[in-house]
C-alpha cells in the first residue's frame, strides 16, 4: 500500500492518527482493494452509542455506513483526492447491540465527478443490520 498517497493511506499506514469521527466509531480497517473498489471495516459500538431501548442509535449506524463507503471511494483516488457524500440512504433491518460491527462497501459505478456506492453493516454473527446506498462527489487535486 505504500505506493499510494493521501490522508487515507497515511492513516492506514499509521503516519497520521484516525480522523476524530473514525476514532469515535472505533474504525478499524480490515481490508481494502482500490482496484476492485471494495472495503471491509470493523467498528466498535460502545455504551455511549445506545438509545433508551439499549440498542445502537440509528444515527451511529448511518455514520458507520458513511465511514465505510467514503473511504471505499477515497481509496481509489490519487493523493489529495476527496469524495464528500452528497446523498446517503440507509435502511435499518434489525436492532444492533453494542460490540463489534462489520461494514462492507463497494463502488457500484464511478464517473469523472460522481461515485455511486453500496454497503452493508453486520453484527458478529453475520446478521444483516442495515444497508446503505450513497452518492459521493469526486474532488481531484
Buried (B, 14 or more C-beta within 10 A) or exposed (E): EEEBEBBBBBBBEEEEEBBEEBEBBBBBBEEBEBEEBBBBBBBBBBEEBBEEEEBBBBEBBBBBBBBBBBBBBBBBBEEEBBBEBEEBEBEBEEBBBBEEBBBBBBBBEBEEEBBBBBBBBBBEEEEEBBBBBBBBEBEEE
